[in-house]
Amino acid sequence: MTREEVEAYLKEHIPLSAAMAIKIVAAGPDGVSIEVPLGPNLNHRATAFGGSVAALAILAGWTLVHLRLKEEGLVTRTVVQSSSVDYDAPIHGTFTAVTEPVEPLKWEKFVRAITRHGKGRIGIAANVVAEGGAAARYTGAYVAIQGRKGAGEG
């Protein structure tokens, strides 16, 4: 999928992404980078709302898993199971969630679990950057269930 196709897919299937005004910077099975402007993601202190920061990181992780499973030819329903965000600095402008690389053996184990048991779980990490520096660190666990139709369909 092209960046434009990924962006359109997310805006159609995850309406919050449209409200946040996401822009796909990079999207592929090895990494995802999504940015948003501050305007629709403001809090009462004129900085980024923590919920928007968390949502953007979750969305980047979900998109990475979705694209990778699609490349693997797996039809799944993918959901976030758990997530954690550590906020390092206030955000005063556009911010971007960038997924970290996942070790190939972890991907293999994840795909093997899905094909053998019908579901698998994988951890994804991402960094949220703004104004050239680290703003937040994210870790999340995603579960993919094989053969289920829905927004997470691979």
C-alpha positions as CSV (number, residue, x, y, z in Angstrom):
1,M,0.0,0.0,0.0
2,T,1.2,3.5,-0.7
3,R,1.3,6.1,2.1
4,E,-1.8,7.7,0.6
5,E,-3.7,4.4,0.7
6,V,-2.6,3.7,4.2
7,E,-3.8,7.2,5.3
8,A,-7.1,6.8,3.5
9,Y,-7.6,3.3,5.1
10,L,-7.0,4.6,8.6
11,K,-9.2,7.6,8.2
12,E,-12.0,5.4,6.9
13,H,-11.7,2.6,9.4
14,I,-10.4,4.5,12.5
15,P,-12.3,7.8,12.4
16,L,-10.3,9.3,15.3
17,S,-7.3,9.3,12.9
18,A,-9.2,11.8,10.7
19,A,-10.1,14.0,13.6
20,M,-6.5,14.0,14.7
21,A,-5.5,15.1,11.1
22,I,-2.9,12.3,10.7
23,K,-0.4,12.3,7.9
24,I,1.5,9.2,7.0
25,V,5.2,10.0,6.7
26,A,6.3,6.4,6.1
27,A,4.4,3.1,6.2
28,G,5.7,-0.3,5.5
29,P,6.1,-3.7,7.0
30,D,9.4,-2.7,8.7
31,G,8.4,0.7,10.1
32,V,5.7,3.3,10.4
33,S,5.9,7.0,11.0
34,I,2.7,9.1,11.5
35,E,2.6,12.8,12.3
36,V,-0.2,15.1,13.4
37,P,-0.5,18.9,13.8
38,L,-0.9,20.4,17.2
39,G,-4.2,22.2,16.4
40,P,-6.7,19.4,16.6
41,N,-4.7,17.7,19.4
42,L,-4.5,20.6,21.9
43,N,-5.0,20.4,25.6
44,H,-6.0,23.3,28.0
45,R,-2.3,24.4,28.3
46,A,-1.8,24.9,24.6
47,T,0.4,21.7,24.4
48,A,-0.4,18.3,22.9
49,F,-3.2,16.4,24.8
50,G,-1.8,13.3,26.4
51,G,-4.6,11.2,24.9
52,S,-3.6,12.3,21.4
53,V,0.0,11.4,22.0
54,A,-1.0,7.9,23.3
55,A,-3.6,7.5,20.4
56,L,-1.0,8.4,17.8
57,A,1.6,5.9,19.2
58,I,-1.1,3.1,19.4
59,L,-2.1,3.9,15.8
60,A,1.5,3.7,14.6
61,G,2.0,0.3,16.3
62,W,-1.3,-1.0,15.0
63,T,-0.5,0.1,11.5
64,L,2.8,-1.6,11.6
65,V,1.3,-4.9,12.7
66,H,-1.6,-4.5,10.1
67,L,0.8,-3.9,7.2
68,R,3.2,-6.7,8.2
69,L,0.4,-9.2,8.5
70,K,-1.1,-8.1,5.2
71,E,2.3,-8.6,3.5
72,E,2.4,-12.1,5.1
73,G,-0.9,-12.8,3.4
74,L,-2.8,-13.3,6.7
75,V,-6.4,-12.3,7.2
76,T,-6.6,-11.2,10.8
77,R,-8.4,-8.9,13.2
78,T,-5.8,-6.9,15.1
79,V,-6.4,-5.1,18.4
80,V,-4.3,-3.4,20.9
81,Q,-4.2,-5.5,24.1
82,S,-2.2,-3.2,26.4
83,S,-0.3,0.0,26.1
84,S,2.0,2.3,28.2
85,V,3.2,5.8,27.5
86,D,6.0,7.7,29.3
87,Y,5.8,11.4,28.7
88,D,9.2,13.1,28.6
89,A,8.4,16.7,27.5
90,P,5.5,18.9,26.6
91,I,4.8,19.2,22.9
92,H,4.3,22.6,21.4
93,G,4.0,21.8,17.7
94,T,3.6,19.0,15.2
95,F,4.5,15.6,16.6
96,T,5.3,12.2,15.1
97,A,5.1,8.6,16.3
98,V,7.9,6.4,14.9
99,T,7.8,2.7,15.5
100,E,11.0,0.9,16.5
101,P,12.3,-2.1,14.5
102,V,11.0,-5.4,15.6
103,E,13.5,-8.3,15.8
104,P,12.9,-10.8,12.9
105,L,12.7,-13.7,15.4
106,K,9.8,-12.0,17.2
107,W,7.9,-11.5,13.9
108,E,8.5,-15.2,13.0
109,K,7.2,-16.3,16.4
110,F,4.2,-14.0,16.1
111,V,3.3,-15.3,12.6
112,R,3.9,-18.9,13.6
113,A,1.5,-18.5,16.5
114,I,-1.2,-17.1,14.3
115,T,-0.9,-19.8,11.7
116,R,-0.7,-22.6,14.2
117,H,-3.0,-21.5,16.9
118,G,-5.2,-18.9,15.2
119,K,-3.9,-16.0,17.2
120,G,-0.7,-14.4,18.3
121,R,0.6,-11.5,20.4
122,I,3.5,-9.1,19.7
123,G,5.0,-6.2,21.5
124,I,5.7,-3.0,19.6
125,A,7.6,0.1,20.7
126,A,7.5,3.6,19.3
127,N,8.9,7.0,20.1
128,V,7.0,10.2,19.8
129,V,9.2,13.1,18.7
130,A,8.5,16.8,18.4
131,E,10.7,19.8,17.7
132,G,13.6,17.5,17.0
133,G,13.6,15.8,20.3
134,A,12.1,12.9,22.3
135,A,8.6,13.7,23.7
136,A,7.3,10.3,24.7
137,R,8.1,6.6,24.7
138,Y,5.4,4.0,24.0
139,T,5.2,0.2,24.4
140,G,2.1,-1.8,23.4
141,A,1.0,-5.4,22.9
142,Y,-1.1,-6.3,19.9
143,V,-3.2,-9.4,19.4
144,A,-4.1,-10.7,16.0
145,I,-6.8,-13.3,15.5
146,Q,-6.8,-15.2,12.2
147,G,-9.8,-15.3,10.0
148,R,-11.8,-12.6,11.7
149,K,-13.2,-9.8,9.5
150,G,-13.3,-6.2,10.7
151,A,-11.2,-3.0,10.7
152,G,-8.1,-5.0,11.4
153,E,-8.6,-7.3,8.5
154,G,-5.3,-8.1,6.9
